[in-house]
């Protein structure tokens, strides 16, 4: 399985929340760079913890009984 960049990952869900593209760019700039994580990994964690509408929507999908929505 090939690892994709954060930008590639959010492109596939941008139709759910178009602001995710800008949030991902902001996360790449503001995430910690002094870790053992790759820049994409660090930015993904930063993005997930940002208090945005996307965070609430993603958590809702992940916690829903119909978890198939997260796989599409």
Secondary structure, DSSP 4 states (H G I P E B T S, - for coil): -PPPPHHHHHHTTTTT-TTHHHHHHHHHHHS--SSSS-HHHHHHHHHHHS-SHHHHHHHHHHHSS-GGGGT-
